[in-house]
Amino acid sequence: MTVRNFAHKGWLVALVSTMAWTVGCAEDDPAAQTPNTDGGVEDPCDPNAGLTTQDTLTCAPAADDYQPRDQASANDTWPACVSDQGTYQPLEASISTIARIGAFEEIATLLAFDGARVPSAQDFLDARVVYTQAEGLESRVVRREDEHYPAAPSSCRDLSEAEQMQHADRCVGPAKIRPILNDAFQQGSLGEDRVRNAARIEAALLWFLYVSVHKEALTCAEVPKDCDSSYAYYTGGESRVTPMGMARYVDARSPQTHDRIWDGILAVRCWRDLDNPTGVAEDTAMQTRALNQLDRALLRGVALIVRQRLENLSCSAAWETVRILGPVLYREGEARNAQQAAELREQLDSASPEDVDVTAAQQAIDALFPCP
């Protein structure tokens, strides 16, 4: 697919955009300075150093999982449906979410998420232009809700900032993710801690993508096209074998988990095909089966990203991933095993990377999230 390149808009466009942003965010940063000045010398570091796949041979699908890769679903408990051939069949001709994942990949290049170089202050300005494009990533971050948590009194987008903070777990986009992104873009554009701030943006956006895949899969019960958005937030509209966005991260660490997430996405599409596909869904039991299958695999994917970054804590970018993305695992971890979850929280909440017992943290992750 073709990803639009916004960097060619040039220094002037990016500077004007950032100046407007600085004024608009004065309350968040009353001491805002002139942008586009690189700070001190920084060295790049690779948060993915030593990356190896972490597939688990002992893992098998649950008894009620949808399994399109096993003889086109012939051996599972699901009725025949549109997903049986193993490819996603969109409900709509156009999926706007695909452009947002293209934007994520462009930001990843601009800010060198791979650790190949230290991004410049200008790179942060250019990346923010991509982030703030109309109907782009920012437009969804500011309204994203984490449907794992109880609903707020009304839609988070209709709440005041104070009310959003009172329901921060549910109003995760505006209350938790957006502040990280705003601060990291601003500090990076001032030339401050560029490696660390690029990593903060990476981790916050991965958090947003995980929450979005689940949210859209849930709300497509009432809005069928949201199934397409769920699919695209993970895949970027690409096939199983050409991963991008979050799928690229998961596949690099565990092709097994990547495949199981894909199976979960197809389970959601299968349920919707079988359950009043043009109207409001009614089969909540089948929906729950599909959502559980998808979320179990997604959480394994997030866990593996955190687990791998724990191996590179001498790299500030890896530490930022652990600090930001690691707590995403706490909710489900506590539901599965409170003791192991407490150990994980103790390690990931450490004040510095030197305080982390990496072995203990990884063992807790393996115990809590053993299979996709």
C-alpha positions as CSV (number, residue, x, y, z in Angstrom):
1,M,0.0,0.0,0.0
2,T,1.1,3.6,-0.4
3,V,1.8,5.7,2.7
4,R,1.6,9.4,2.2
5,N,4.7,11.3,3.1
6,F,4.0,14.5,5.1
7,A,7.6,15.4,5.7
8,H,7.9,17.2,2.4
9,K,5.7,19.9,3.7
10,G,8.9,21.5,4.9
11,W,10.3,23.3,7.9
12,L,7.9,26.2,7.7
13,V,4.7,24.2,7.8
14,A,6.0,22.1,10.7
15,L,7.1,25.2,12.6
16,V,3.8,27.0,12.1
17,S,2.0,23.9,13.2
18,T,4.1,23.4,16.3
19,M,3.8,27.1,17.3
20,A,0.0,26.8,17.1
21,W,0.2,23.6,19.1
22,T,2.4,25.3,21.7
23,V,-0.1,28.1,22.2
24,G,-3.0,25.6,22.3
25,C,-1.2,23.6,25.0
26,A,-0.1,26.5,27.1
27,E,-2.0,25.2,30.1
28,D,-0.2,21.9,29.8
29,D,3.2,23.6,29.4
30,P,3.2,27.2,30.6
31,A,7.0,27.3,30.1
32,A,7.0,26.4,26.4
33,Q,10.2,27.5,24.6
34,T,11.1,28.2,21.0
35,P,11.0,24.9,19.1
36,N,13.5,23.2,16.8
37,T,16.7,23.5,18.8
38,D,18.6,20.2,19.2
39,G,19.8,19.7,22.8
40,G,23.0,18.0,23.8
41,V,24.7,15.1,22.0
42,E,22.8,11.8,22.4
43,D,23.8,8.3,21.3
44,P,21.2,6.0,19.6
45,C,20.4,2.7,21.2
46,D,18.6,-0.3,19.8
47,P,15.6,-1.3,22.0
48,N,15.3,-4.5,19.9
49,A,18.8,-5.7,20.3
50,G,19.1,-9.5,20.4
51,L,15.5,-9.9,19.2
52,T,14.4,-13.6,18.8
53,T,11.1,-15.2,18.3
54,Q,9.3,-16.5,21.4
55,D,6.8,-19.1,20.1
56,T,5.6,-21.7,22.6
57,L,5.2,-25.2,21.2
58,T,3.0,-26.3,24.1
59,C,0.3,-23.7,23.2
60,A,-2.9,-24.8,21.6
61,P,-6.2,-23.1,20.7
62,A,-9.0,-23.2,23.3
63,A,-11.8,-25.7,22.6
64,D,-14.2,-23.0,21.5
65,D,-11.8,-20.9,19.4
66,Y,-12.3,-20.1,15.8
67,Q,-9.6,-21.9,13.8
68,P,-9.6,-20.9,10.1
69,R,-6.1,-22.2,9.5
70,D,-7.3,-25.7,10.4
71,Q,-8.9,-27.0,7.2
72,A,-10.8,-23.7,6.8
73,S,-12.5,-24.0,10.2
74,A,-13.8,-27.5,9.4
75,N,-12.6,-28.9,12.7
76,D,-13.8,-26.2,15.2
77,T,-17.2,-25.6,16.7
78,W,-18.1,-22.6,14.6
79,P,-20.6,-22.6,11.8
80,A,-19.4,-21.9,8.2
81,C,-18.9,-18.2,7.6
82,V,-17.2,-15.5,5.4
83,S,-13.8,-15.9,7.2
84,D,-13.3,-19.6,6.7
85,Q,-10.7,-19.1,3.9
86,G,-8.5,-17.2,6.2
87,T,-8.7,-13.7,4.7
88,Y,-10.5,-10.7,6.0
89,Q,-13.6,-9.7,4.0
90,P,-14.3,-6.0,4.7
91,L,-17.9,-4.8,5.3
92,E,-17.1,-1.4,3.7
93,A,-15.3,-0.5,0.4
94,S,-13.1,2.0,2.2
95,I,-11.5,1.7,5.7
96,S,-10.3,5.1,7.0
97,T,-8.3,3.5,9.8
98,I,-5.7,2.2,7.3
99,A,-4.4,5.7,6.8
100,R,-3.8,6.0,10.5
101,I,-1.6,3.0,10.6
102,G,0.2,4.4,7.6
103,A,0.8,7.5,9.7
104,F,2.1,5.4,12.6
105,E,4.7,3.8,10.2
106,E,5.7,7.2,9.0
107,I,6.2,8.5,12.5
108,A,8.2,5.3,13.2
109,T,10.5,6.2,10.4
110,L,10.8,9.9,11.3
111,L,11.5,9.2,15.0
112,A,13.7,6.1,14.3
113,F,11.7,3.7,16.5
114,D,14.3,1.1,15.4
115,G,17.1,2.9,17.2
116,A,19.1,3.4,14.1
117,R,19.7,7.1,14.8
118,V,18.8,9.9,17.1
119,P,15.9,11.9,15.7
120,S,16.3,15.6,15.4
121,A,14.1,18.3,16.8
122,Q,12.9,18.8,13.2
123,D,11.9,15.1,13.0
124,F,9.6,15.6,16.0
125,L,8.0,18.6,14.3
126,D,7.5,16.6,11.1
127,A,6.2,13.6,13.1
128,R,3.7,15.8,14.9
129,V,2.4,17.1,11.5
130,V,1.7,13.5,10.6
131,Y,0.1,12.8,14.0
132,T,-2.3,15.7,13.9
133,Q,-3.5,15.4,10.3
134,A,-7.3,15.6,9.9
135,E,-9.1,12.5,11.0
136,G,-5.8,11.0,11.9
137,L,-4.2,9.5,15.0
138,E,-4.7,12.4,17.3
139,S,-8.4,12.6,16.4
140,R,-8.9,9.1,17.7
141,V,-6.5,9.3,20.7
142,V,-8.5,12.2,22.2
143,R,-11.7,10.2,22.3
144,R,-10.5,6.6,22.8
145,E,-12.1,4.6,25.6
146,D,-10.9,1.3,27.0
147,E,-13.9,-0.9,27.0
148,H,-12.3,-3.3,29.4
149,Y,-13.3,-0.9,32.2
150,P,-16.8,0.2,33.4
151,A,-18.4,3.0,31.4
152,A,-18.2,6.6,32.6
153,P,-21.4,8.5,33.2
154,S,-21.4,9.6,29.5
155,S,-19.1,9.3,26.6
156,C,-15.6,10.4,27.5
157,R,-15.5,12.9,24.7
158,D,-18.4,14.7,26.4
159,L,-16.7,14.9,29.8
160,S,-14.7,17.7,31.2
161,E,-10.9,17.1,31.7
162,A,-11.5,16.7,35.4
163,E,-14.2,14.2,34.8
164,Q,-12.1,12.3,32.4
165,M,-9.3,12.0,35.0
166,Q,-11.9,10.7,37.5
167,H,-12.5,7.9,35.0
168,A,-8.9,7.7,33.7
169,D,-8.9,3.9,33.1
170,R,-12.0,4.1,30.9
171,C,-11.1,7.5,29.3
172,V,-7.6,6.2,28.6
173,G,-7.0,8.2,25.4
174,P,-7.6,11.7,26.7
175,A,-6.6,11.0,30.3
176,K,-3.5,8.8,29.9
177,I,-2.2,8.4,26.4
178,R,-2.7,12.0,25.1
179,P,-0.7,13.7,27.8
180,I,2.3,11.4,27.2
181,L,2.2,12.1,23.4
182,N,1.7,15.9,23.8
183,D,4.6,16.1,26.3
184,A,6.9,13.8,24.3
185,F,6.3,15.7,21.0
186,Q,6.9,19.0,22.7
187,Q,10.0,18.0,24.5
188,G,11.4,16.3,21.5
189,S,10.8,19.4,19.3
190,L,12.8,21.4,21.8
191,G,15.7,18.9,21.4
192,E,15.3,17.4,24.8
193,D,15.9,13.7,25.5
194,R,15.1,12.8,21.9
195,V,15.8,9.1,22.2
196,R,13.6,8.8,25.3
197,N,10.8,11.0,23.9
198,A,10.7,9.1,20.6
199,A,10.3,5.9,22.7
200,R,7.5,7.4,24.7
201,I,5.6,8.2,21.5
202,E,6.2,4.7,20.3
203,A,4.9,3.1,23.5
204,A,1.9,5.4,23.8
205,L,0.9,4.7,20.2
206,L,1.2,1.0,20.7
207,W,-1.0,1.3,23.7
208,F,-3.5,3.2,21.7
209,L,-3.5,0.5,18.9
210,Y,-4.1,-2.3,21.4
211,V,-7.0,-0.6,23.0
212,S,-8.4,0.4,19.6
213,V,-8.4,-3.2,18.2
214,H,-10.5,-4.3,21.2
215,K,-12.7,-1.3,21.3
216,E,-13.7,-1.5,17.6
217,A,-14.3,-5.2,17.8
218,L,-16.7,-4.6,20.7
219,T,-18.6,-1.7,19.2
220,C,-19.1,-3.4,15.9
221,A,-22.0,-5.1,17.5
222,E,-24.0,-1.9,16.9
223,V,-21.9,-0.4,14.1
224,P,-20.8,-3.2,11.7
225,K,-18.1,-1.2,10.0
226,D,-16.2,-1.0,13.3
227,C,-15.2,-4.6,12.6
228,D,-13.2,-3.2,9.7
229,S,-11.6,-0.6,12.0
230,S,-10.6,-3.3,14.5
231,Y,-9.0,-5.3,11.7
232,A,-7.2,-2.3,10.4
233,Y,-5.9,-1.1,13.7
234,Y,-3.9,-4.3,14.0
235,T,-3.1,-5.0,10.3
236,G,-3.0,-1.6,8.6
237,G,-5.1,-3.3,6.0
238,E,-2.3,-5.6,5.0
239,S,-2.4,-9.4,4.7
240,R,-1.3,-11.8,7.3
241,V,2.2,-12.2,5.7
242,T,2.9,-8.5,5.2
243,P,2.5,-7.1,8.8
244,M,2.6,-3.4,9.6
245,G,1.8,-1.3,12.6
246,M,1.3,-3.3,15.7
247,A,1.2,-6.5,13.7
248,R,4.8,-5.9,12.7
249,Y,5.9,-5.7,16.3
250,V,4.1,-8.9,17.3
251,D,5.1,-10.9,14.2
252,A,8.8,-10.1,14.8
253,R,8.6,-11.6,18.3
254,S,6.1,-14.4,17.8
255,P,4.7,-15.5,14.4
256,Q,2.5,-17.8,16.4
257,T,1.0,-15.0,18.4
258,H,0.6,-12.9,15.2
259,D,-1.3,-15.8,13.6
260,R,-3.5,-16.2,16.7
261,I,-4.4,-12.5,16.7
262,W,-5.3,-12.8,13.0
263,D,-7.5,-15.8,13.9
264,G,-9.2,-13.7,16.6
265,I,-9.8,-10.9,14.1
266,L,-11.4,-13.4,11.7
267,A,-13.4,-14.8,14.6
268,V,-14.9,-11.3,15.1
269,R,-15.7,-11.0,11.4
270,C,-17.2,-14.5,11.4
271,W,-19.4,-13.7,14.4
272,R,-20.6,-10.6,12.6
273,D,-21.3,-12.4,9.4
274,L,-23.5,-14.9,11.3
275,D,-25.2,-12.3,13.5
276,N,-27.4,-9.9,11.6
277,P,-24.5,-8.5,9.6
278,T,-26.3,-5.3,8.4
279,G,-28.0,-4.5,11.7
280,V,-27.5,-4.7,15.4
281,A,-25.9,-8.0,16.6
282,E,-27.9,-10.1,19.0
283,D,-25.8,-13.2,19.7
284,T,-23.8,-12.0,22.7
285,A,-22.5,-15.5,23.5
286,M,-20.8,-15.7,20.1
287,Q,-19.5,-12.2,20.4
288,T,-18.0,-13.0,23.8
289,R,-16.2,-16.0,22.3
290,A,-14.7,-14.0,19.5
291,L,-13.7,-11.1,21.7
292,N,-12.1,-13.3,24.3
293,Q,-10.1,-15.2,21.7
294,L,-8.9,-11.9,20.1
295,D,-8.0,-10.2,23.4
296,R,-6.2,-13.2,24.8
297,A,-3.9,-13.2,21.8
298,L,-3.5,-9.4,21.8
299,L,-2.4,-9.4,25.4
300,R,0.2,-12.1,24.7
301,G,1.5,-9.8,21.9
302,V,1.7,-6.8,24.3
303,A,3.4,-9.0,26.9
304,L,6.0,-10.2,24.4
305,I,6.9,-6.6,23.5
306,V,7.4,-5.7,27.1
307,R,9.2,-9.0,27.8
308,Q,11.7,-8.4,25.0
309,R,12.3,-4.8,25.9
310,L,13.2,-5.9,29.5
311,E,16.3,-7.5,28.0
312,N,17.6,-4.1,26.9
313,L,17.1,-1.9,29.9
314,S,20.4,-0.2,29.4
315,C,18.7,1.4,26.4
316,S,16.5,4.3,27.5
317,A,14.1,3.6,24.7
318,A,13.5,0.0,26.0
319,W,12.9,1.3,29.6
320,E,10.3,3.8,28.3
321,T,8.4,0.9,26.7
322,V,8.5,-1.1,29.9
323,R,7.2,1.9,31.9
324,I,4.4,2.9,29.6
325,L,3.3,-0.4,28.0
326,G,3.9,-2.7,30.9
327,P,1.1,-1.4,33.1
328,V,-1.4,-2.3,30.3
329,L,-0.9,-5.9,31.5
330,Y,-1.9,-5.3,35.1
331,R,-5.6,-5.5,34.8
332,E,-5.7,-8.9,33.1
333,G,-2.8,-10.1,35.1
334,E,-4.6,-9.4,38.4
335,A,-7.6,-11.3,37.1
336,R,-5.5,-14.3,36.3
337,N,-3.2,-14.6,39.3
338,A,-2.9,-11.9,41.9
339,Q,0.4,-13.1,43.3
340,Q,2.2,-13.2,39.9
341,A,0.6,-9.8,39.0
342,A,1.9,-8.3,42.2
343,E,5.4,-9.5,41.3
344,L,5.1,-8.1,37.8
345,R,3.8,-4.7,39.1
346,E,6.6,-4.5,41.7
347,Q,9.3,-4.9,39.0
348,L,7.8,-2.7,36.3
349,D,7.0,0.1,38.8
350,S,10.6,0.3,39.8
351,A,12.1,3.8,40.0
352,S,14.9,3.0,37.6
353,P,15.9,0.2,35.3
354,E,18.7,-0.7,37.6
355,D,16.1,-1.7,40.2
356,V,14.3,-4.1,38.0
357,D,14.8,-7.9,38.5
358,V,14.6,-8.8,34.9
359,T,14.4,-12.5,35.5
360,A,11.5,-12.1,38.0
361,A,9.6,-9.8,35.7
362,Q,10.0,-12.1,32.7
363,Q,9.0,-15.1,34.8
364,A,5.8,-13.3,35.9
365,I,5.0,-12.4,32.3
366,D,5.5,-16.0,31.2
367,A,3.3,-17.3,34.0
368,L,0.5,-14.7,33.4
369,F,0.5,-14.7,29.6
370,P,1.8,-18.1,28.5
371,C,-0.2,-18.5,25.3
372,P,-2.0,-16.4,22.7
